[in-house]
């Protein structure tokens, strides 16, 4: 994990619920955007991120980390970090 409030994209939103991983996100001050569905194909994942690209950049530019945001078919949802 980075050390400067990086923006990370992942397909695993469950990291918000795993204490060790959640602590790593918090310690790094990371801004994490996680795809909400593990059922998406590679093309579907790319489409989901591109569909919400503006909202992702707006959130990343306006709020410092740490946080994990679930990228759903309907938009962005901030997840609670379990620490």
Secondary structure, 3 states (H helix, E strand, C coil): CCCCCCEEEECCHHHHCCHHHHHHHHHHCCEEEEECCCCCCHHHHHHHHHHCHHHHHHHHHHCCCCEEEEEECCEEEEECCCC
